[in-house]
């Protein structure tokens, strides 16, 4: 049978029989991926190409029904997909591709949740500064019933403490998903740099970077797509909610490491301190940009507890995980390197976060 117990869990052995079928040499499948009208969720669809693309510019513009993704009305529903980044496909393998796209409305203007377009403009203006980013994407794995993976169905696991970077069946839940995702990212060409189990059980983190300019947002959005797609194969749900479980449990963030060429140069600590000064003057504007709901999501997370700063106050410190901005101890000692902005929420748009940092630090825009 194609499905076990006539249910909804696919039999991967049967599927693999078809996935091994060879395609004609001059044909490939291209999966177009885009951010929907929520600014948080991803969608995708596939088309056949009669050539093997080498760059996104070679791919055709496509369209979709924006009324079904919160991006258009039914009476004028076509939204256009403009390919902007090309990746190898870890699911179909071979010459098949994943295609990250920007979305454009019927009048050829960027859609409201096409945050990439403005980000590109800002990164172009600041190109001489060579801005580097590294983003730490935290997330929580859930069962199909939205209960945290591995947690007792009628209670809670033991208190936080042994789970961070843990090992063992009583401390770690969902490692198969994590390992599969890691390998899928490496295969595609995403600059994934690591992963670890987090403080709350069933919570994990992966890191992408260092990436320069617009590549940061491209790679992180595609890494998120891969995470959801891999978890789908395991029958597991991924949550990017910044505070999935109320109470004495850690929330989830997207800590963002940032540097310019000046910061990475000898005595770059002076440029880092100047950047922190600038960030402190526009704290409220950054908080509004650091989650998709203008700061409302982060209100639940940035409480001053569970390794967070207070949403209402700006702070900075060396090796201080309770500060808005952390300067790693090694950076303080060597007087060169980067800063870590710990305020972005796990569901923040990486284009918005990276754009906001560059506007404030490199372009002196409030």
Secondary structure as GFF3:
##gff-version 3
##sequence-region A 1 366
A	DSSP	three_ten_helix	4	6	.	.	.	ID=ss1
A	DSSP	alpha_helix	12	19	.	.	.	ID=ss2
A	DSSP	beta_strand	28	35	.	.	.	ID=ss3
A	DSSP	beta_strand	42	49	.	.	.	ID=ss4
A	DSSP	three_ten_helix	56	58	.	.	.	ID=ss5
A	DSSP	beta_strand	62	65	.	.	.	ID=ss6
A	DSSP	three_ten_helix	66	68	.	.	.	ID=ss7
A	DSSP	beta_strand	78	88	.	.	.	ID=ss8
A	DSSP	beta_strand	97	104	.	.	.	ID=ss9
A	DSSP	alpha_helix	116	125	.	.	.	ID=ss10
A	DSSP	three_ten_helix	127	129	.	.	.	ID=ss11
A	DSSP	beta_strand	132	142	.	.	.	ID=ss12
A	DSSP	alpha_helix	175	188	.	.	.	ID=ss13
A	DSSP	beta_strand	192	197	.	.	.	ID=ss14
A	DSSP	beta_strand	203	212	.	.	.	ID=ss15
A	DSSP	alpha_helix	215	233	.	.	.	ID=ss16
A	DSSP	beta_strand	237	239	.	.	.	ID=ss17
A	DSSP	beta_strand	254	259	.	.	.	ID=ss18
A	DSSP	alpha_helix	261	264	.	.	.	ID=ss19
A	DSSP	alpha_helix	269	281	.	.	.	ID=ss20
A	DSSP	alpha_helix	283	289	.	.	.	ID=ss21
A	DSSP	alpha_helix	296	299	.	.	.	ID=ss22
A	DSSP	beta_strand	316	318	.	.	.	ID=ss23
A	DSSP	beta_strand	325	327	.	.	.	ID=ss24
A	DSSP	alpha_helix	329	334	.	.	.	ID=ss25
A	DSSP	beta_strand	339	341	.	.	.	ID=ss26
A	DSSP	alpha_helix	350	361	.	.	.	ID=ss27
###
